[in-house]
Amino acid sequence: DLVVIEFKKSKADDKVLGQISYYLSWVRDNLAKPSQGVRGIIIGHHVTKQLQLAAKQNANIELRRYRVRIDFPVIS
């Protein structure tokens, strides 16, 4: 399968669903072989409730949140 990843540096809202839908269609039409599946992953630091609700209608799109952790361990 081919995977399209849409990474948002902060907020992923319902507008991104249109973007990734376009990219998925383009990949399906131009890159994928007939036997290949195409799915998408939207990643954002904050995923809005509106996006979560809208994405439920498309089983080929997965939502994920990212976290950044900075650690300053003592060396000596």
N, CA, C and O of each residue as an XYZ file, in Angstrom:
304
protein
N       0.826     -1.198      0.000
C       0.000      0.000      0.000
C       0.864      1.253      0.000
O       2.009      1.242      0.452
N       0.297      2.316     -0.510
C       0.952      3.619     -0.467
C       0.299      4.443      0.639
O      -0.904      4.348      0.878
N       1.114      5.248      1.304
C       0.622      6.054      2.415
C       0.973      7.515      2.163
O       2.120      7.851      1.869
N      -0.028      8.371      2.283
C       0.156      9.811      2.193
C       0.100     10.345      3.617
O      -0.862     10.100      4.344
N       1.141     11.078      4.010
C       1.194     11.640      5.365
C       1.084     13.157      5.269
O       1.875     13.811      4.590
N       0.103     13.693      5.951
C      -0.078     15.146      6.042
C       0.305     15.537      7.460
O      -0.398     15.207      8.415
N       1.432     16.249      7.594
C       1.954     16.620      8.906
C       1.708     18.101      9.123
O       2.158     18.933      8.334
N       1.002     18.429     10.182
C       0.744     19.816     10.543
C       1.588     20.172     11.756
O       1.613     19.429     12.737
N       2.276     21.299     11.695
C       3.189     21.643     12.789
C       2.472     21.998     14.079
O       3.075     21.959     15.152
N       1.209     22.340     13.994
C       0.473     22.606     15.235
C      -0.920     22.011     15.138
O      -1.115     20.841     15.469
N      -1.887     22.791     14.693
C      -3.284     22.352     14.707
C      -3.674     21.668     13.399
O      -3.407     22.171     12.307
N      -4.308     20.512     13.541
C      -4.901     19.820     12.388
C      -6.408     19.969     12.516
O      -7.024     19.379     13.403
N      -7.003     20.766     11.622
C      -8.444     20.976     11.689
C      -9.135     20.315     10.499
O      -8.488     19.649      9.690
N     -10.444     20.500     10.395
C     -11.205     19.800      9.366
C     -10.857     20.244      7.942
O     -11.199     19.546      6.987
N     -10.189     21.384      7.778
C      -9.780     21.831      6.447
C      -8.744     20.898      5.831
O      -8.667     20.772      4.609
N      -7.961     20.255      6.661
C      -6.916     19.361      6.159
C      -7.501     18.113      5.507
O      -6.819     17.441      4.733
N      -8.738     17.804      5.808
C      -9.383     16.639      5.206
C      -9.512     16.822      3.688
O      -9.345     15.865      2.932
N      -9.804     18.028      3.249
C      -9.860     18.309      1.819
C      -8.500     18.171      1.160
O      -8.389     17.643      0.054
N      -7.459     18.649      1.847
C      -6.107     18.539      1.320
C      -5.712     17.087      1.118
O      -5.282     16.698      0.032
N      -5.858     16.292      2.162
C      -5.401     14.911      2.064
C      -6.265     14.117      1.092
O      -5.774     13.189      0.450
N      -7.530     14.462      0.974
C      -8.395     13.781      0.001
C      -7.897     14.032     -1.421
O      -7.894     13.122     -2.251
N      -7.478     15.257     -1.698
C      -6.905     15.583     -3.000
C      -5.634     14.770     -3.235
O      -5.469     14.158     -4.290
N      -4.741     14.766     -2.250
C      -3.479     14.028     -2.394
C      -3.725     12.536     -2.594
O      -3.068     11.907     -3.424
N      -4.663     11.964     -1.842
C      -4.972     10.541     -1.981
C      -5.482     10.236     -3.382
O      -5.081      9.234     -3.975
N      -6.353     11.075     -3.919
C      -6.871     10.873     -5.269
C      -5.759     10.975     -6.300
O      -5.698     10.177     -7.235
N      -4.874     11.962     -6.130
C      -3.772     12.135     -7.075
C      -2.855     10.913     -7.056
O      -2.478     10.405     -8.112
N      -2.500     10.448     -5.879
C      -1.638      9.273     -5.765
C      -2.319      8.048     -6.374
O      -1.689      7.276     -7.096
N      -3.588      7.880     -6.083
C      -4.341      6.739     -6.640
C      -4.356      6.787     -8.168
O      -4.202      5.754     -8.820
N      -4.538      7.976     -8.744
C      -4.623      8.118    -10.196
C      -3.270      8.096    -10.902
O      -3.188      7.677    -12.056
N      -2.207      8.539    -10.228
C      -0.930      8.739    -10.906
C       0.204      7.813    -10.467
O       1.150      7.607    -11.228
N       0.133      7.259     -9.279
C       1.250      6.457     -8.783
C       0.894      5.010     -8.453
O       1.706      4.107     -8.651
N      -0.298      4.797     -7.960
C      -0.678      3.470     -7.463
C      -0.938      2.500     -8.613
O      -1.488      2.861     -9.654
N      -0.525      1.274     -8.387
C      -0.876      0.190     -9.308
C      -2.310     -0.231     -8.982
O      -2.792      0.024     -7.878
N      -2.994     -0.870     -9.930
C      -4.386     -1.264     -9.667
C      -4.581     -2.113     -8.409
O      -5.638     -2.059     -7.780
N      -3.574     -2.887     -8.047
C      -3.702     -3.759     -6.880
C      -3.321     -3.070     -5.561
O      -3.501     -3.642     -4.486
N      -2.799     -1.853     -5.645
C      -2.338     -1.160     -4.436
C      -3.442     -0.340     -3.794
O      -4.258      0.288     -4.468
N      -3.440     -0.367     -2.471
C      -4.317      0.509     -1.716
C      -3.617      1.830     -1.455
O      -2.389      1.911     -1.494
N      -4.393      2.852     -1.193
C      -3.849      4.166     -0.847
C      -4.570      4.625      0.405
O      -5.799      4.666      0.447
N      -3.800      4.969      1.421
C      -4.399      5.454      2.670
C      -3.648      6.686      3.136
O      -2.542      6.972      2.676
N      -4.267      7.411      4.058
C      -3.668      8.646      4.533
C      -3.573      8.697      6.044
O      -4.372      8.096      6.761
N      -2.573      9.431      6.509
C      -2.393      9.683      7.939
C      -2.239     11.186      8.117
O      -1.390     11.814      7.485
N      -3.066     11.751      8.981
C      -2.956     13.166      9.336
C      -2.349     13.227     10.729
O      -2.852     12.608     11.666
N      -1.258     13.984     10.855
C      -0.559     14.107     12.128
C      -0.531     15.576     12.526
O      -0.165     16.438     11.727
N      -0.916     15.853     13.757
C      -0.865     17.220     14.260
C      -0.645     17.232     15.756
O      -0.922     16.248     16.441
N      -0.153     18.329     16.253
C       0.034     18.460     17.697
C      -1.316     18.551     18.391
O      -1.512     17.984     19.466
N      -2.243     19.265     17.772
C      -3.614     19.367     18.275
C      -4.549     18.957     17.143
O      -4.560     19.591     16.088
N      -5.322     17.917     17.351
C      -6.297     17.439     16.367
C      -7.674     17.870     16.860
O      -8.123     17.449     17.926
N      -8.340     18.717     16.073
C      -9.615     19.272     16.523
C     -10.723     18.219     16.527
O     -10.652     17.210     15.825
N     -11.737     18.483     17.331
C     -12.912     17.605     17.387
C     -13.626     17.575     16.037
O     -14.167     16.543     15.642
N     -13.628     18.708     15.330
C     -14.267     18.769     14.022
C     -13.582     17.811     13.045
O     -14.254     17.120     12.278
N     -12.256     17.770     13.072
C     -11.530     16.840     12.200
C     -11.801     15.403     12.606
O     -11.994     14.541     11.750
N     -11.816     15.142     13.893
C     -12.085     13.783     14.358
C     -13.451     13.311     13.871
O     -13.599     12.171     13.431
N     -14.437     14.179     13.951
C     -15.783     13.825     13.508
C     -15.833     13.625     11.990
O     -16.418     12.653     11.512
N     -15.228     14.529     11.243
C     -15.253     14.449      9.778
C     -14.488     13.224      9.272
O     -14.908     12.597      8.299
N     -13.381     12.877      9.912
C     -12.550     11.761      9.455
C     -13.204     10.405      9.696
O     -12.822      9.415      9.072
N     -14.172     10.353     10.584
C     -14.856      9.081     10.847
C     -15.503      8.507      9.594
O     -15.695      7.295      9.499
N     -15.837      9.356      8.639
C     -16.515      8.916      7.421
C     -15.567      8.309      6.391
O     -16.017      7.811      5.360
N     -14.266      8.343      6.654
C     -13.306      7.808      5.693
C     -12.375      6.825      6.395
O     -11.483      7.219      7.145
N     -12.596      5.554      6.139
C     -11.798      4.506      6.785
C     -10.352      4.491      6.305
O      -9.507      3.846      6.925
N     -10.051      5.191      5.209
C      -8.682      5.220      4.678
C      -7.834      6.333      5.280
O      -6.676      6.506      4.901
N      -8.401      7.084      6.209
C      -7.659      8.182      6.824
C      -7.555      7.949      8.324
O      -8.554      7.743      9.015
N      -6.324      7.987      8.803
C      -6.029      7.773     10.222
C      -5.539      9.092     10.820
O      -4.820      9.848     10.166
N      -5.927      9.359     12.053
C      -5.489     10.569     12.747
C      -4.505     10.207     13.835
O      -4.670      9.210     14.538
N      -3.476     11.032     13.967
C      -2.487     10.834     15.040
C      -2.061     12.182     15.599
O      -2.049     13.200     14.907
N      -1.711     12.148     16.876
C      -1.141     13.332     17.528
C       0.347     13.088     17.737
O       0.790     11.952     17.907
N       1.099     14.167     17.722
C       2.510     14.023     18.074
C       2.801     14.807     19.346
O       2.128     15.788     19.665
N       3.803     14.355     20.051
C       4.285     15.035     21.252
C       5.778     15.263     21.115
O       6.495     14.438     20.550
N       6.231     16.373     21.631
C       7.656     16.674     21.639
C       8.102     16.732     23.084
O       7.490     17.398     23.919
N       9.166     16.030     23.357
C       9.692     16.025     24.720
C      11.176     16.364     24.656
O      11.935     15.762     23.897
N      11.565     17.318     25.452
C      12.976     17.702     25.542
C      13.440     17.370     26.942
O      12.804     17.743     27.928
N      14.541     16.674     27.019
C      15.054     16.213     28.291
C      16.471     16.747     28.468
O      17.241     16.798     27.509
N      16.816     17.144     29.683
C      18.156     17.665     29.969
C      18.770     16.865     31.115
O      18.814     17.343     32.249
N      19.240     15.664     30.831
C      19.814     14.854     31.906
C      21.168     15.401     32.370
O      21.918     15.987     31.590
N      21.456     15.200     33.633
C      22.748     15.593     34.188
C      23.798     14.612     33.707
O      23.602     13.399     33.775
N      24.901     15.131     33.226
C      25.963     14.269     32.706
C      26.927     13.850     33.804
O      27.371     12.702     33.830
N      27.251     14.747     34.697
C      28.190     14.374     35.759
C      27.745     14.920     37.099
O      28.417     14.703     38.108
